[in-house]
Amino acid sequence: MKTTIFYFIILGIVIPCRILAQGDAFNTKSPVTNFFEYGKQVENADDNYLNLQKNFERFCDNAEIIRFVSWKKTGTVRRAAQLKKLMKKNAAMTPPYTLAASVRREGENTQSSIRLERISPMPDRKMIESLLPQEIDASPYMNHDIYELSFTVNNEFFRQYYVVNRDTHHVVHFFTNIFDSDIKTDVLMHK
């Protein structure tokens, strides 16, 4: 069996995740999506939350360890200092988990697995903050909405902040974490 290592980036920290593949079971040219966008067409900001909830329940093998509490608009991006503050808040509330996906092919059968995997040892907050960029180009995020996602993992409470594009209503990849990680559509098709 061929083993390929893919990396998810969580707030600038490279976290290795194993993707198991044999032959053409995992198409590296497959389009990518994320749990916010896959499913119902995103027509408003709340559709992101609905997709996230449904996709976690449908695709994550250990979905029972997570409970989504709330999704609410908390403001609008007006300046770079605001984004930097949100990055620090996200760093302080980074859950010690990553989204790990694998695809296995045995003969004609292809199976995939998506799980929340615990990161151990989890880097401490100061180390995570040291990896945050000192300067931020806020122009792609200006005048877009800020949303707060509250959730628990194994009954531990977390809060993360996302920027949602006002025009497209999609989550903007700025605060990379376990929920807006790119997932190959091949993985979802074999669930």
N, C-alpha and C positions, 0 to 999 in steps of 0.2 A: 504494500500500500504506500503510495506517495504521500508525503506530508509536506504541506506548504505553510509557512508562517506568514500571517498577515498582522498588521499593527493597527490598533485603534488609538487615537490620540485623545487623551482626557486632560483638558486644560494644559496642553503642551507636554504632558508626560506620555511617553510612548509605552503602551501596554501591549505586550505580545499576546496574541490569541491564535491558537492552532486551528487551521482549517485542514481537515483530512480529506484527501481527494485521490482518486485513482482513475486513470484514463481521462475521459471527457466528462466525468461526473460533475466537475465544477468548472464552469465556463468563465475564465478570467475576463472575457470581454462582455459578460452579462451586464445589463444596465443595473444601476444601483438605485436604491430608494432608502427610506427610513420609516420608522414606525409612525411618525407624524403624517407622512404623505401617502403611505400605502393604504388602499381601501377607498373609502368615500372621497369623492372629489372635494378638495378644500375650497369652500366658497366663503368661509368666514373664519376668524381666528379660533373659534370654539371647535370647528371640525378637526383641528390638529389634536385636541385633547380627546375627542371621541375616537379618532383613529388610533391614537396611542393606547387607550384603554382596550379597545377591541383587538388590536394586533398583539398586545402583550398576552391577553387571555388566549388568543388563538394560536400563536406561534411559539411562545416561550414555554419550554418544558417545565420550568419551575416557577411559573407565574404566581403560584400561591404565596410566595414569599413577599410579594409586593402589593401594596394597596395605595391606589391613587386617591388623594384627599381632596385637592382643589386645583383649579386653574383660573387665575384671575388677572385682569389687566391692572398694572400698578403704576403706569406712567408712559411717557414718551421720551425717546432719546433726543436730547437737546445739545449735549456737549460730550467731548471725549472723556472728561473727568468722571462723568456719570457712568460710562461704559467700564472704565477702570475700576470703579467702586463695585459695580455688579460682578466683574470678574473676580474680585477679592471675596465677595460674598459667596460666589459659586465655589471658589477654592476652599473656603472654610466649611462648606457643606457638601463636599464631594463624597458620595457614598463609596465605600471600599469594594466596589463591584465593577465589572466590565461585562459587556455583552459579547459572548463567545458563540461562534457559529461553526458548525462542521457539516460536511457532506461526505457520505460514504456510498460507494457503488460496489455491489457484490453481484456479479453476473448482470442480469437485466434489471435488478432492483436498485433503486437509488433512494437513500434516506438522508434527511437532514435533521439537524438538532440546533436549537438556539436556546441558550441558557444564560442566566446571570451567574457569573463566576466571581467568587470572592478574591480580591487582590490581597495577597499576603506576602510580605508585610506591606501595608499601605504606607506610602511616603507621608511624612508629617506635614502639617499645614505650612510651616515656614519654608520647607523645601518646595512645595507646590507653588507658593507665592513667589519664590525666587525665579521660577520659570516663566512667570507672566511677563508679557512684553512691557517695556518701560514706556514706549510711545505707542499710541493707538490712532490709526486713521479712522476717524468716526464717520467720514463722509458717506460710506455705503449704508450706514445705519441711522443717519439723521432723520428725525421726524417719523420714525417707525415706532411701533408700540412695544412696551416691555410687559411680559407676562411672567407671573410667578407660578411655578408648579410645586405643589406640596405633596409629599408621598412618604410612605414608610417602606422600609425593607427589613424584614425580620423584626417588625415592631419598633424599629429605630426611625425617628422622624428626620426628614431631609427637606430642604427647600432649594430650588434652582431657578435661575432667571433666564429667560429667552427673549430674543428680539423677533418680533413678527412683522413681516413686511405689510404695510398698510394697503398696498395695491394688490398683491398676489395672495395675501393672507397666509403665506408659507413661513415656517420657522426659518430664520436666517442662520446659517452655520457660523456662529460666532463663539458661543460658549459650548464648545464640544464636550459632550458627556455621554453617558450610556444611552440616552434616549434618542439623540439625533445622529448617532453613528450610522454610517452608510452600511447597507446590507445588500448583497447581491440578490437580484430577484430570483436567480436559480435556487438559492437556499429556501426562499419562501414557496416556490413552486413544488418542492419535493417534501413539504411538510404534510 
